[in-house]
Amino acid sequence: MATDGKHKKTETEEAGDESKSILSEAIKRVFTAGVSAAFMTEESIRGYLGEIKLPKDVLHVLLQSAAKSKDEITQKMSKELVAMIQKIDLIKEFSKFVETHKFKISAEVEILKKEPPKD
């Protein structure tokens, strides 16, 4: 160590720090992709994770997980939407709409003479 109090890193320590940084970045990307995968296409997930050299098996598992997450979110949202719509009294809501709005219908009618058929 130097006498001025500064710690000088060895090549091994620098390589370890660099590999930790790369691993940390890879974990961040995989986590981010996992969280947002439900809103991404398979191709965009592949592109996002493409910079990280992941084994094909790991990428396949991530893509399957993303597809499963999309299906689960879609099913839950559908159930919630149906439940919400079922709670609405459509007749009551339409009646309120009719009471507070005025309807105006405009029409234009034009009568034309038919052309005689050509022989």
Buried (B, 14 or more C-beta within 10 A) or exposed (E): EEEEEEEEEEEEEEEEEEEEEEEEEBEEBBEEBBEBBBEBEEEEBBEBBEEBEBEEEEBEEBBEBBBEBBEEEEEEEEEEEEEEEEEEEEEEEEEEEEEEEEEEEEEEEEEEEEEEEEE
